[in-house]
Amino acid sequence: MSVVDLQVLKEEAIQLLIQIINTPSISEQENKVSFLIEDYLHKYGFHVKRKFNNIWTENHNFYKKKYMQKTILLNSHHDTVNPGKSWITDPFTAIQQEDKLIGLGSNDAGASVVSLISTFIYLSNLSKLSYKLVLSITAEEEISGSSGIRSILPELGSIDLGIVGEPTQMQVAIAEKGIIVLDCIAEGKTGHSARNTGINAIYVATKDIEHLRNFYFDRKSDLLGFTTLNVTQIQGGIQHNVIPDICSFVIDIRTNELYKNEELIDIIRKKIHSKIKPRSSHLNSSFINPMHPIVLKAKLIGRNTYGSPTLSDQSIMPFSTIKMGVGDSVRSHTPNEYVLISEIMEGIDIYISLLKDFDF
């Protein structure tokens, strides 16, 4: 391939992000934005594959090794949450105010999407890379949907390292908390409240809840701290004069890398009387060895490492990953979400510095 002008790629990245903001892409409704991005990749001659609203492509300028060929995945998501009611501007219309670009999905994760695309195009036009590069822009990240990256992972082939584009101020999250959601049902026996008969399921539930309130997981991660547990919802009773026989409550667990999800669920089962049904247990904590070559290279170019409390598609990737992207996580899902154009320009440079001469 011919050499591409990096400055042109940067300018096109801003224009592409404006188009992405102007194309509503709420989770499960990303069809139009996926074709928009696909058309842009076609412009540079890439063959794009698609499944549902996920698209992916790969480079061909790598040394083909007979054995031990390494592959790096660049991934981010093009879906957004629903806009809240507090927006001052139209969330689906990009507004540029000097260095600031306002619009739904600008920060989470449109800026990372266009920066990774520009990086992929630039690297794919170099003479040779020591690794294969796969780019995937995927759907349903905001809802951890089954038609998101989970649906295409088997089709991407063997991946040795993933770089997940989420707003981290281009610092490197080398660990990320996972999540487990448990639906719990306490059972009792109905009776008339005036006669004080029956077994009150609410009391059964509250006894379990109080037990959980005083329980803690003792394995502390240096990066993510303790695994935490909170009861976040409770519902019981049908009317004021009937002792309830059912009371349901929800447990939200944020996990570190020192526990397997199945182990945590088993621990809770043994601690309470209520029945447990896991609603979500596949979103695992992520962790990469701090001595991994990509972490060492990131530090070499001045990036800081940390443990992230927020969840991403890292949680379902069964290979080594880092989370690193343009923007600031505190702006995500907020009214009048924005990203700085200068952040995108710098982010592309940092991605290229990280990967251009990288080798495993």
C-alpha positions as a printed Julia matrix, in Angstrom:
360×3 Matrix{Float64}:
   0.0     0.0    0.0
   1.06    3.57  -0.53
   1.99    5.79   2.38
  -0.95    7.75   3.78
  -0.75   11.3    5.08
  -1.2    11.18   8.85
  -2.47   14.75   9.0
  -5.15   13.9    6.45
  -6.16   10.88   8.53
  -6.48   13.07  11.61
  -8.65   15.61   9.81
 -10.81   12.82   8.39
 -11.15   11.33  11.88
 -12.82   14.52  13.11
 -15.18   14.59  10.15
 -15.98   10.9   10.6
 -16.77   11.49  14.28
 -19.12   14.33  13.34
 -20.94   11.95  10.97
 -21.09    9.27  13.67
 -22.63   11.7   16.18
 -25.15   12.8   13.57
 -26.17    9.16  12.98
 -28.19    7.89  15.99
 -26.82    4.55  17.16
 -28.58    3.59  20.39
 -27.74    0.02  21.41
 -29.47   -2.49  19.07
 -30.07    0.33  16.55
 -26.53    0.73  15.17
 -27.24   -0.38  11.6
 -26.78    3.02   9.92
 -23.62    3.95  11.77
 -22.04    0.56  11.04
 -22.53    1.08   7.29
 -21.14    4.61   7.62
 -17.92    3.27   9.13
 -17.8     0.4    6.65
 -17.98    2.85   3.74
 -15.07    4.82   5.17
 -12.91    1.67   5.44
 -13.84    0.74   1.85
 -12.42    4.06   0.76
  -8.99    2.81   1.86
  -9.43   -0.53   0.14
 -10.19   -2.76   3.12
 -12.42   -5.79   2.8
 -14.93   -5.48   5.65
 -16.82   -8.38   7.18
 -20.03   -7.88   9.12
 -22.34   -9.78  11.43
 -25.39   -8.12  12.92
 -24.16   -4.53  13.41
 -20.55   -5.5   14.04
 -17.86   -4.9   11.43
 -14.26   -6.02  11.26
 -11.3    -6.09   8.91
  -7.61   -6.93   8.98
  -4.3    -5.76   7.58
  -2.08   -7.66   5.17
   1.26   -5.9    5.64
   2.68   -8.27   8.25
   5.49  -10.77   8.09
   3.85  -14.12   7.56
   5.55  -16.49   9.96
   5.12  -20.22   9.68
   4.9   -20.57  13.44
   3.82  -18.31  16.32
   2.16  -15.57  14.28
   0.86  -12.99  16.77
  -2.37  -11.03  16.3
  -3.45   -7.76  17.93
  -7.12   -6.73  18.04
  -8.09   -3.05  18.04
 -11.66   -2.79  19.29
 -14.17   -0.13  20.25
 -17.94    0.25  20.1
 -20.23    2.48  18.06
 -23.4     2.15  20.14
 -24.54    4.72  22.68
 -26.86    4.92  25.65
 -30.16    6.78  25.35
 -29.69   10.51  25.91
 -31.03   11.89  29.18
 -33.53   14.75  29.38
 -31.0    17.32  30.59
 -29.28   17.92  27.26
 -29.14   21.59  26.29
 -28.17   20.83  22.7
 -29.55   18.18  20.33
 -27.63   15.02  21.34
 -27.75   13.76  17.75
 -26.27   16.9   16.21
 -22.53   17.45  16.52
 -21.66   20.94  17.72
 -18.1    22.24  17.51
 -17.08   25.0   19.91
 -13.43   25.76  19.23
 -11.57   22.65  20.52
 -14.71   21.02  21.93
 -16.94   18.6   19.99
 -20.31   18.04  21.7
 -22.68   15.18  20.92
 -23.98   11.84  22.17
 -21.24    9.21  21.92
 -18.51   11.74  21.17
 -16.54   10.71  24.26
 -17.95    7.21  24.8
 -16.68    5.86  22.57
 -16.74    7.71  19.23
 -13.39    9.41  19.81
 -11.72    6.04  20.4
 -13.5     4.55  17.38
 -12.15    7.14  14.93
  -8.71    7.21  16.56
  -8.35    3.44  16.31
  -9.56    3.5   12.7
  -6.97    6.15  11.8
  -4.27    4.19  13.62
  -5.26    0.98  11.83
  -5.18    2.63   8.4
  -1.82    4.26   9.11
  -0.19    1.07  10.4
  -1.66   -0.96   7.54
   0.11    1.29   5.06
   3.59    0.82   6.55
   5.98   -1.53   4.79
   5.72   -4.43   7.22
   4.48   -5.11  10.75
   5.71   -7.91  12.98
   2.15   -8.88  13.86
  -1.25   -9.26  12.27
  -3.69   -6.45  13.06
  -7.48   -6.85  13.3
  -9.85   -3.9   13.68
 -13.37   -4.48  15.01
 -16.0    -1.81  15.65
 -18.8    -3.49  17.51
 -22.36   -3.11  18.77
 -24.33   -3.46  22.0
 -21.43   -2.71  24.35
 -23.58   -0.42  26.48
 -26.03   -3.25  27.2
 -23.55   -6.16  27.12
 -25.75   -7.59  24.38
 -25.44  -11.03  22.84
 -25.28   -9.52  19.33
 -22.21   -7.45  20.18
 -18.59   -8.56  20.19
 -19.54  -11.86  21.83
 -21.18  -12.89  18.57
 -18.04  -12.38  16.45
 -15.17  -13.42  18.73
 -15.08  -16.96  17.28
 -14.81  -15.49  13.76
 -11.88  -13.19  14.52
  -9.45  -16.1   14.81
  -6.76  -16.46  17.45
  -6.08  -13.15  19.22
  -2.98  -12.66  21.38
  -3.63   -9.12  22.6
  -6.59   -6.77  22.6
  -6.56   -2.98  22.88
 -10.04   -1.81  23.89
 -10.84    1.81  23.06
 -12.71    3.43  25.94
 -12.2     6.92  27.41
  -9.17    6.57  29.71
  -7.36    9.85  28.86
  -4.98    7.58  26.91
  -3.71    6.05  30.14
  -3.65    2.26  30.37
  -6.09    0.22  32.43
  -4.33   -3.08  33.04
  -7.16   -4.41  35.19
 -10.91   -3.89  35.2
 -13.61   -4.91  37.64
 -16.18   -7.42  36.45
 -19.82   -7.66  37.49
 -22.23  -10.32  38.73
 -25.96   -9.66  39.11
 -27.93  -12.14  41.22
 -31.72  -12.34  41.46
 -32.63  -13.73  44.87
 -35.98  -15.06  46.1
 -36.83  -15.51  49.76
 -39.75  -17.88  50.35
 -42.29  -17.88  53.2
 -45.93  -18.84  53.7
 -48.97  -16.61  53.34
 -51.22  -15.87  56.28
 -53.51  -13.17  57.66
 -51.58  -10.3   59.21
 -54.21   -9.86  61.94
 -53.7   -13.41  63.16
 -49.94  -13.15  62.69
 -49.86  -16.52  60.95
 -47.63  -17.69  58.13
 -43.93  -17.14  57.48
 -43.05  -13.61  56.39
 -40.78  -13.79  53.32
 -39.75  -10.18  53.85
 -38.24  -11.12  57.22
 -36.43  -14.05  55.59
 -35.05  -11.69  52.93
 -34.04   -8.97  55.39
 -32.22  -11.5   57.55
 -30.25  -12.59  54.49
 -29.64   -8.97  53.49
 -28.36   -8.07  56.93
 -26.01  -11.04  56.77
 -24.73   -9.89  53.4
 -24.32   -6.34  54.68
 -21.78   -7.54  57.23
 -20.0    -9.94  54.88
 -16.89   -9.07  52.92
 -14.54  -10.8   50.49
 -11.02  -10.87  51.88
  -8.86  -11.11  48.73
  -7.62   -7.6   47.97
  -6.24   -6.74  44.55
  -3.38   -4.27  44.35
  -5.07   -2.66  41.32
  -8.79   -3.12  41.93
  -9.11   -3.33  45.7
 -11.69   -5.64  47.26
 -14.55   -7.39  45.5
 -17.65   -5.49  46.66
 -21.27   -6.51  47.19
 -24.43   -4.41  47.45
 -28.13   -5.24  47.61
 -29.63   -2.73  45.19
 -33.33   -3.69  44.83
 -36.02   -5.35  46.95
 -39.69   -6.13  46.34
 -42.26   -8.04  48.39
 -45.89   -8.21  49.42
 -49.17   -7.95  47.54
 -51.34   -6.01  50.04
 -51.19   -4.64  53.56
 -53.09   -7.45  55.35
 -51.42  -10.5   53.79
 -48.2   -12.01  55.13
 -46.07  -12.28  51.96
 -44.79  -15.66  50.85
 -42.32  -14.23  48.32
 -39.77  -11.44  48.58
 -37.22  -10.8   45.83
 -34.03   -8.8   45.97
 -31.05   -8.12  43.71
 -27.36   -8.4   44.55
 -24.77   -6.4   42.57
 -21.2    -7.72  42.92
 -18.17   -5.91  41.46
 -15.34   -8.4   41.13
 -11.57   -8.27  41.14
  -9.23  -10.64  39.33
  -8.61  -12.81  42.41
 -11.98  -14.61  42.2
 -13.72  -16.59  39.5
 -17.37  -15.59  39.06
 -18.59  -19.13  39.73
 -16.63  -19.18  42.98
 -18.27  -15.96  44.17
 -21.76  -17.23  43.35
 -21.07  -20.42  45.29
 -19.86  -18.41  48.3
 -23.09  -16.36  48.36
 -25.26  -19.47  47.99
 -23.71  -20.9   51.14
 -24.25  -17.66  53.08
 -27.99  -17.11  52.62
 -31.27  -19.04  52.7
 -32.83  -17.32  49.69
 -32.7   -19.01  46.32
 -30.25  -17.49  43.83
 -30.58  -17.18  40.08
 -27.63  -15.52  38.3
 -28.92  -12.86  35.91
 -25.45  -11.97  34.67
 -22.32  -13.93  35.48
 -20.25  -13.89  32.27
 -18.74  -10.4   32.67
 -15.41  -11.25  34.22
 -12.74   -9.11  35.79
  -9.86   -8.42  33.4
  -6.16   -8.45  34.21
  -2.94   -8.37  32.19
   0.51   -9.14  33.54
   2.22   -5.82  34.4
   5.35   -7.22  32.7
   3.55   -7.87  29.4
   5.47   -6.24  26.51
   2.55   -3.91  25.67
   2.44   -2.61  29.25
   6.18   -2.07  29.28
   5.98   -0.24  25.93
   3.14    1.93  27.22
   5.21    2.93  30.24
   8.18    3.63  27.96
   6.16    6.21  26.03
   4.97    7.89  29.22
   1.62    6.22  29.89
   0.41    5.51  33.43
  -1.23    2.22  34.4
  -4.18    1.73  36.75
  -7.12   -0.49  37.65
 -10.48    0.57  36.23
 -13.77    0.39  38.18
 -15.88    0.59  35.0
 -16.9    -2.31  32.8
 -16.21   -2.75  29.07
 -16.07   -5.45  26.41
 -12.77   -6.51  27.98
 -14.88   -8.58  30.34
 -15.76  -11.11  27.64
 -12.42  -11.29  25.84
 -10.61  -14.54  26.73
  -7.14  -13.16  25.97
  -4.8   -10.49  27.31
  -6.22   -6.97  26.99
  -5.59   -3.38  27.96
  -8.17   -0.59  27.99
  -6.86    2.63  26.5
  -8.73    5.35  24.68
  -9.45    8.98  23.96
 -11.55   11.14  26.28
 -12.41   11.07  29.95
 -14.64    8.47  31.6
 -16.28   11.07  33.85
 -17.96   12.62  30.77
 -19.56    9.35  29.69
 -23.36    9.12  29.86
 -23.64   12.77  30.93
 -25.71   15.6   29.41
 -23.82   17.51  26.72
 -21.13   14.84  26.49
 -18.07   16.1   24.66
 -14.53   15.32  23.57
 -11.69   17.65  22.69
 -10.42   17.62  19.11
  -6.89   17.98  20.48
  -7.44   14.79  22.51
  -8.21   12.88  19.32
  -5.16   14.25  17.51
  -2.9    13.35  20.43
  -4.62    9.98  20.9
  -3.83    8.9   17.34
  -0.18    9.84  17.86
  -0.03    7.86  21.11
  -1.64    4.76  19.58
   0.85    4.88  16.71
   3.81    5.36  19.08
   2.62    2.36  21.07
   2.2     0.02  18.1
   4.43    1.16  15.22
   7.6    -0.65  16.34
   5.96   -3.01  18.8
   6.9    -6.68  18.93
   6.02   -9.47  21.3
